[in-house]
């Protein structure tokens, strides 16, 4: 036996081989499986993290694109709304000037103003004149007259 002890001391790999040949205990097997499962889970987490980073970058670009489109549409909407208000003021101002000229009997000036009415305003003006507003006290006025052209596009 002393000879085998001497051999073991001389060749440490032989001793470790003998230890490895021993069957693993239940606790050791559980620990190894736990390590394998942990490694697999860490790999899955790494892949999920990379995927979420990719998706965040992708959708961030989409969001920026849609945000810039919404900004452009908002600017266009504001421009159209401003133009509509300006055209309405133009119609109302021109109509008031026409009414002032009419009340002073300046028929030549009323004709000039009438030719300058926008094509979108003219149907409302003609509908208002058809009610004979200077002879009848109960004719449409203000917003009721202007409502007849609300469906017309401005511009």
C-alpha positions as CSV (number, residue, x, y, z in Angstrom):
1,X,0.0,0.0,0.0
2,X,2.8,2.3,0.7
3,X,3.7,1.9,-2.9
4,X,0.3,3.0,-4.2
5,X,0.4,6.0,-1.8
6,X,3.8,6.9,-3.3
7,X,2.4,6.6,-6.8
8,X,-0.6,8.9,-5.9
9,X,1.8,11.4,-4.5
10,X,3.9,11.3,-7.6
11,X,0.9,11.4,-10.0
12,X,-1.8,13.8,-8.8
13,X,-3.9,13.3,-11.9
14,X,-4.4,9.7,-11.1
15,X,-5.8,10.6,-7.7
16,X,-8.2,13.1,-9.3
17,X,-9.4,10.5,-11.8
18,X,-10.2,8.2,-9.0
19,X,-12.2,11.0,-7.3
20,X,-14.1,11.7,-10.6
21,X,-15.1,8.1,-11.0
22,X,-17.1,8.3,-7.8
23,X,-20.8,8.9,-8.5
24,X,-22.0,12.4,-7.8
25,X,-24.1,13.0,-4.8
26,X,-27.6,14.3,-5.2
27,X,-26.6,17.7,-3.9
28,X,-23.7,17.9,-6.5
29,X,-26.1,16.9,-9.3
30,X,-28.6,19.6,-8.2
31,X,-25.9,22.2,-8.1
32,X,-24.7,21.4,-11.6
33,X,-28.2,21.5,-13.0
34,X,-28.8,24.8,-11.2
35,X,-25.6,26.2,-12.8
36,X,-26.7,25.0,-16.3
37,X,-30.2,26.5,-15.9
38,X,-28.8,29.7,-14.5
39,X,-26.4,30.0,-17.6
40,X,-29.4,29.4,-19.9
41,X,-31.5,32.0,-18.2
42,X,-28.7,34.5,-18.3
43,X,-28.3,33.8,-22.1
44,X,-32.1,34.3,-22.5
45,X,-31.9,37.6,-20.6
46,X,-29.0,38.8,-22.7
47,X,-31.0,38.0,-25.9
48,X,-34.1,39.7,-24.6
49,X,-32.1,42.8,-23.6
50,X,-30.6,43.1,-27.0
51,X,-34.0,42.6,-28.7
52,X,-35.6,45.3,-26.5
53,X,-32.8,47.7,-27.3
54,X,-33.3,47.0,-31.0
55,X,-37.1,47.5,-30.7
56,X,-36.7,50.7,-28.7
57,X,-34.4,52.2,-31.4
58,X,-36.8,51.1,-34.2
59,X,-39.9,52.5,-32.6
60,X,-38.2,55.7,-31.4
61,X,-37.5,56.4,-35.1
62,X,-41.1,55.7,-36.0
63,X,-42.3,57.9,-33.2
64,X,-40.1,60.8,-34.3
65,X,-41.3,60.4,-37.9
66,X,-44.9,60.5,-36.9
67,X,-44.3,63.4,-34.5
68,X,-42.7,65.5,-37.4
69,X,-45.7,64.6,-39.6
70,X,-48.1,65.7,-36.9
71,X,-46.2,69.0,-36.5
72,X,-46.4,69.6,-40.3
73,X,-50.1,68.9,-40.3
74,X,-50.6,71.2,-37.3
75,X,-48.8,74.0,-39.1
76,X,-50.9,73.4,-42.2
77,X,-54.1,73.4,-40.1
78,X,-53.2,76.7,-38.4
79,X,-52.4,78.3,-41.8
80,X,-55.7,77.2,-43.2
81,X,-57.6,78.3,-40.2
82,X,-55.9,81.7,-40.3
83,X,-56.7,82.0,-44.0
84,X,-60.3,81.1,-43.4
85,X,-60.6,83.8,-40.7
86,X,-59.0,86.4,-43.0
87,X,-61.3,85.6,-45.9
88,X,-64.3,85.8,-43.6
89,X,-63.2,89.2,-42.4
90,X,-62.7,90.3,-46.1
91,X,-66.2,89.2,-46.9
92,X,-67.7,90.9,-43.9
93,X,-65.7,94.1,-44.5
94,X,-66.6,94.3,-48.2
95,X,-70.3,93.6,-47.4
96,X,-70.3,96.4,-44.8
97,X,-68.8,98.8,-47.3
98,X,-71.4,97.7,-49.9
99,X,-74.2,98.3,-47.3
100,X,-72.8,101.7,-46.4
101,X,-72.6,102.7,-50.1
102,X,-76.2,101.4,-50.7
103,X,-77.5,103.4,-47.7
104,X,-76.0,106.6,-49.2
105,X,-77.5,105.8,-52.7
106,X,-74.1,105.3,-54.3
107,X,-75.2,102.7,-56.9
108,X,-71.9,102.9,-58.9
109,X,-69.9,102.1,-55.7
110,X,-72.3,99.3,-54.7
111,X,-71.7,97.7,-58.2
112,X,-67.9,98.0,-57.7
113,X,-68.1,96.3,-54.3
114,X,-70.5,93.6,-55.6
115,X,-68.0,92.7,-58.4
116,X,-65.3,92.3,-55.7
117,X,-67.3,89.8,-53.7
118,X,-65.7,86.4,-53.6
119,X,-67.4,83.6,-55.5
120,X,-67.9,81.7,-52.2
121,X,-69.7,84.8,-50.7
122,X,-71.8,85.7,-53.6
123,X,-74.5,82.9,-53.1
124,X,-75.0,84.1,-49.5
125,X,-75.3,87.7,-50.6
126,X,-77.8,86.9,-53.4
127,X,-79.8,84.7,-50.9
128,X,-79.9,87.6,-48.5
129,X,-81.0,90.1,-51.2
130,X,-83.8,87.6,-52.2
131,X,-85.3,88.1,-48.7
132,X,-85.8,91.8,-49.6
133,X,-84.0,93.0,-46.5
134,X,-84.7,96.7,-47.0
135,X,-88.4,96.2,-47.1
136,X,-88.9,93.5,-44.6
137,X,-87.9,93.9,-41.0
138,X,-87.8,90.1,-40.3
139,X,-85.1,89.0,-42.8
140,X,-82.0,86.9,-41.9
141,X,-79.1,88.8,-40.5
142,X,-75.5,88.2,-39.3
143,X,-74.6,84.6,-38.7
144,X,-77.8,83.3,-40.3
145,X,-76.8,84.9,-43.6
146,X,-73.2,83.7,-43.4
147,X,-74.3,80.1,-42.5
148,X,-75.4,79.6,-46.1
149,X,-71.7,79.6,-47.2
150,X,-70.3,77.5,-44.4
151,X,-70.1,74.4,-46.6
152,X,-68.1,76.3,-49.2
153,X,-64.3,75.9,-49.1
154,X,-62.3,79.0,-48.3
155,X,-59.6,80.1,-50.7
